[in-house]
């Protein structure tokens, strides 16, 4: 206790000493052997002191260092407006806002309520189901009996399978795309879109974000549906080979038709080329011999203007 009183008395003496020496010259160094920091008066001869001309001008204009007075506007700056930020009100981007409410406010509240409802539904849909304290009441894997069920398969496909069994038996629990189901199991679009018969999982297309979402199906569910539709795996194979044979026949017919069309165009082109290359004689006037002028039926000659071919003609 005595030590605390002595420290308090020492601090009081230091404050009293500082108050007495505060009005003295600033040339007295402090405890760090430095000149104490203070405002340099205008009448000082220090190089850092303000100029006397500016000091006298401020005195004539009635300006002082009163912090309560507002700053004077600088005339060198362009026109500007002074705002009191404490009194500014958010006007919603410059639009007029009805403070008492209106149809717009009711619409915003309705949209907010619907968005919250959708978020709640998404959270409930993606939430994992609770586990019972009694292990016998919890769902178990259909393969190994484990309770670590894949919740995506359970929620989407109603399939109770764990992650380990899903990876161990890909021939049963792997996912198939819609294209694979149509090509390998000969299913139609309407059958694949029936969620009660074939539940599917929608996933973004990895090839392009603007394309339609992928529809993924569990393999064993697709196979069960295909066996019911076609009767058995053997019947499905027969139908698959029959359709492949029809495709090959159609492809062969289309190829033969194109080949016949090509031959026809080739023959027409060759015939037209030969016809265009044929020479047509252009005969000139009939030339008669002087000896045959007395005969009634004189024989004359005609010559082609291009090739010089001559023929004999009888003049009547």
URKA-V383226 format. One record per residue. N is the residue number from 1. RES is the residue in one letter. PHI is phi in whole degrees, 0 to 359 (999 if undefined). OMEGA is omega as a letter, one per 30 degrees, with the letter a starting at -180 (none if undefined). D_FIRST is the distance of its C-alpha to the first C-alpha in Angstrom with 2 decimals. Layout:
# URKA-V383226
N|RES|PHI|OMEGA|D_FIRST + N|RES|PHI|OMEGA|D_FIRST
This chain:
# URKA-V383226
1|X|999|l|0.00 + 2|X|296|l|3.80 + 3|X|295|l|5.41 + 4|X|295|l|5.29 + 5|X|296|l|6.51 + 6|X|296|l|8.87 + 7|X|296|l|10.18 + 8|X|296|l|10.93 + 9|X|295|l|12.73 + 10|X|294|l|14.56 + 11|X|294|l|15.83 + 12|X|295|l|17.02 + 13|X|294|l|18.87 + 14|X|296|l|20.49 + 15|X|297|l|21.76 + 16|X|295|l|23.16 + 17|X|295|l|24.89 + 18|X|295|l|26.42 + 19|X|292|l|27.74 + 20|X|286|a|29.42 + 21|X|269|a|30.97 + 22|X|291|a|32.07 + 23|X|274|a|35.37 + 24|X|282|a|36.19 + 25|X|294|a|38.56 + 26|X|280|a|37.81 + 27|X|283|l|38.96 + 28|X|283|a|35.52 + 29|X|289|l|34.13 + 30|X|272|a|30.70 + 31|X|293|l|28.25 + 32|X|268|a|30.71 + 33|X|63|l|33.55 + 34|X|238|l|35.12 + 35|X|288|a|36.46 + 36|X|297|a|34.34 + 37|X|281|l|36.18 + 38|X|207|a|37.61 + 39|X|288|l|40.83 + 40|X|279|l|43.78 + 41|X|291|a|45.66 + 42|X|291|a|49.39 + 43|X|277|a|50.23 + 44|X|285|l|48.66 + 45|X|269|a|51.02 + 46|X|291|l|49.17 + 47|X|295|l|51.47 + 48|X|272|a|49.13 + 49|X|285|l|49.34 + 50|X|295|a|51.57 + 51|X|291|a|55.10 + 52|X|291|a|55.92 + 53|X|296|l|58.92 + 54|X|293|l|56.86 + 55|X|294|l|54.38 + 56|X|292|l|57.24 + 57|X|296|l|58.92 + 58|X|295|l|55.84 + 59|X|292|l|55.52 + 60|X|293|a|59.19 + 61|X|282|l|58.88 + 62|X|81|a|55.99 + 63|X|271|l|53.61 + 64|X|220|a|49.97 + 65|X|262|l|46.80 + 66|X|285|a|46.13 + 67|X|288|a|44.78 + 68|X|286|a|45.96 + 69|X|277|l|49.59 + 70|X|289|l|51.40 + 71|X|291|l|52.58 + 72|X|280|a|56.16 + 73|X|292|l|58.65 + 74|X|281|a|59.89 + 75|X|288|l|63.69 + 76|X|286|l|64.17 + 77|X|278|l|63.16 + 78|X|285|a|65.64 + 79|X|295|l|65.59 + 80|X|215|a|62.72 + 81|X|246|l|61.24 + 82|X|263|a|57.72 + 83|X|241|l|56.31 + 84|X|264|a|53.38 + 85|X|298|l|52.19 + 86|X|289|a|50.17 + 87|X|255|a|53.49 + 88|X|284|a|55.61 + 89|X|237|l|57.05 + 90|X|288|a|58.41 + 91|X|258|l|62.17 + 92|X|60|l|63.09 + 93|X|75|l|64.60 + 94|X|91|l|66.36 + 95|X|275|l|68.29 + 96|X|286|a|68.38 + 97|X|245|l|66.34 + 98|X|277|a|67.21 + 99|X|293|a|63.97 + 100|X|274|a|65.63 + 101|X|97|a|67.01 + 102|X|175|l|70.60 + 103|X|296|l|72.86 + 104|X|294|l|70.96 + 105|X|293|l|67.69 + 106|X|296|l|69.41 + 107|X|294|l|70.94 + 108|X|297|l|67.60 + 109|X|295|l|66.10 + 110|X|293|l|69.15 + 111|X|295|l|68.89 + 112|X|296|a|65.19 + 113|X|295|l|65.96 + 114|X|294|l|68.78 + 115|X|295|l|66.68 + 116|X|295|l|63.95 + 117|X|295|l|66.69 + 118|X|295|l|68.13 + 119|X|297|l|64.75 + 120|X|295|l|64.30 + 121|X|295|l|67.79 + 122|X|296|l|67.21 + 123|X|295|l|63.96 + 124|X|293|a|65.76 + 125|X|289|a|68.64 + 126|X|273|a|66.54 + 127|X|287|l|64.17 + 128|X|282|a|64.71 + 129|X|291|a|65.94 + 130|X|284|l|63.78 + 131|X|257|l|64.35 + 132|X|280|l|65.09 + 133|X|292|l|63.25 + 134|X|276|a|66.64 + 135|X|299|a|68.02 + 136|X|291|a|71.58 + 137|X|271|l|71.13 + 138|X|278|l|70.00 + 139|X|292|a|72.74 + 140|X|236|l|73.83 + 141|X|295|a|75.51 + 142|X|286|a|79.30 + 143|X|258|a|79.66 + 144|X|244|l|76.98 + 145|X|81|l|75.31 + 146|X|286|l|71.87 + 147|X|265|l|69.49 + 148|X|277|a|68.21 + 149|X|281|l|70.63 + 150|X|286|a|71.00 + 151|X|287|l|70.07 + 152|X|293|l|72.04 + 153|X|294|a|75.23 + 154|X|291|a|74.55 + 155|X|285|a|73.85 + 156|X|270|a|76.60 + 157|X|255|a|79.35 + 158|X|53|a|78.62 + 159|X|241|l|78.67 + 160|X|266|a|76.47 + 161|X|211|l|75.91 + 162|X|270|a|72.90 + 163|X|294|a|72.07 + 164|X|294|l|73.25 + 165|X|290|l|76.66 + 166|X|297|l|77.01 + 167|X|277|a|76.80 + 168|X|282|a|78.87 + 169|X|243|l|81.82 + 170|X|292|l|82.36 + 171|X|290|l|86.00 + 172|X|244|a|84.86 + 173|X|245|l|81.52 + 174|X|286|a|81.72 + 175|X|263|l|81.81 + 176|X|245|l|85.01 + 177|X|277|a|85.47 + 178|X|296|l|87.99 + 179|X|296|l|90.34 + 180|X|295|l|90.43 + 181|X|294|a|91.21 + 182|X|288|a|94.06 + 183|X|278|a|95.59 + 184|X|274|a|95.17 + 185|X|247|l|95.51 + 186|X|54|l|97.70 + 187|X|251|a|95.59 + 188|X|265|l|95.80 + 189|X|296|a|93.14 + 190|X|296|l|93.58 + 191|X|291|a|93.02 + 192|X|286|l|89.90 + 193|X|273|l|88.42 + 194|X|278|a|88.85 + 195|X|290|l|85.32 + 196|X|289|l|86.55 + 197|X|277|a|88.91 + 198|X|226|l|86.90 + 199|X|294|a|83.19 + 200|X|223|l|81.84 + 201|X|248|l|78.59 + 202|X|270|a|78.22 + 203|X|220|a|76.57 + 204|X|298|a|76.37 + 205|X|286|a|79.16 + 206|X|286|a|77.99 + 207|X|281|a|80.84 + 208|X|202|a|79.96 + 209|X|287|a|77.41 + 210|X|273|l|80.11 + 211|X|280|l|82.49 + 212|X|293|l|82.68 + 213|X|292|l|80.36 + 214|X|282|l|81.60 + 215|X|253|a|82.78 + 216|X|250|a|81.92 + 217|X|235|l|83.63 + 218|X|279|a|83.21 + 219|X|298|a|86.15 + 220|X|292|l|87.11 + 221|X|290|l|87.21 + 222|X|294|l|89.46 + 223|X|294|l|91.73 + 224|X|298|l|92.07 + 225|X|294|l|93.02 + 226|X|292|l|95.50 + 227|X|296|l|97.15 + 228|X|292|a|97.66 + 229|X|287|a|99.14 + 230|X|260|l|101.53 + 231|X|102|a|102.17 + 232|X|195|l|101.06 + 233|X|298|l|99.76 + 234|X|294|l|103.39 + 235|X|294|l|104.46 + 236|X|296|l|101.55 + 237|X|295|l|102.64 + 238|X|298|l|106.23 + 239|X|295|l|105.14 + 240|X|297|a|102.95 + 241|X|292|l|105.86 + 242|X|297|l|108.29 + 243|X|290|l|106.12 + 244|X|295|l|105.64 + 245|X|294|l|109.42 + 246|X|297|l|109.90 + 247|X|296|l|107.45 + 248|X|295|l|109.38 + 249|X|295|l|112.67 + 250|X|297|l|111.43 + 251|X|294|l|110.04 + 252|X|294|l|113.41 + 253|X|296|l|115.38 + 254|X|295|l|113.24 + 255|X|293|l|113.73 + 256|X|296|l|117.50 + 257|X|297|l|117.73 + 258|X|295|l|115.89 + 259|X|293|l|118.19 + 260|X|297|l|121.29 + 261|X|295|l|120.05 + 262|X|293|l|119.46 + 263|X|296|a|122.97 + 264|X|298|l|124.49 + 265|X|295|l|122.76 + 266|X|291|l|123.84 + 267|X|297|l|127.48 + 268|X|298|a|127.53 + 269|X|292|l|126.06 + 270|X|292|l|128.63 + 271|X|296|l|131.51 + 272|X|293|l|130.38 + 273|X|294|l|129.99 + 274|X|295|l|133.51 + 275|X|294|l|134.89 + 276|X|290|a|133.30 + 277|X|278|l|134.74 + 278|X|295|a|138.31 + 279|X|265|l|140.63 + 280|X|253|a|142.76 + 281|X|290|l|145.88 + 282|X|243|a|146.53 + 283|X|279|l|150.31 + 284|X|270|l|151.96 + 285|X|292|a|155.35 + 286|X|286|l|158.45 + 287|X|254|a|160.33 + 288|X|247|l|164.11 + 289|X|278|a|166.67 + 290|X|290|a|169.57 + 291|X|289|a|172.16 + 292|X|264|a|171.12 + 293|X|290|a|171.41 + 294|X|282|l|174.95 + 295|X|287|l|173.93 + 296|X|288|l|172.89 + 297|X|257|a|170.19 + 298|X|274|l|168.50 + 299|X|259|l|165.62 + 300|X|247|a|162.61 + 301|X|232|l|159.36 + 302|X|238|a|155.77 + 303|X|241|l|152.99 + 304|X|287|a|149.23 + 305|X|290|a|147.42 + 306|X|266|a|144.40 + 307|X|254|l|145.79 + 308|X|81|l|149.51 + 309|X|290|a|150.75 + 310|X|243|l|154.31 + 311|X|224|l|156.23 + 312|X|261|l|159.79 + 313|X|232|a|160.55 + 314|X|261|a|163.90 + 315|X|264|a|164.77 + 316|X|265|none|167.01
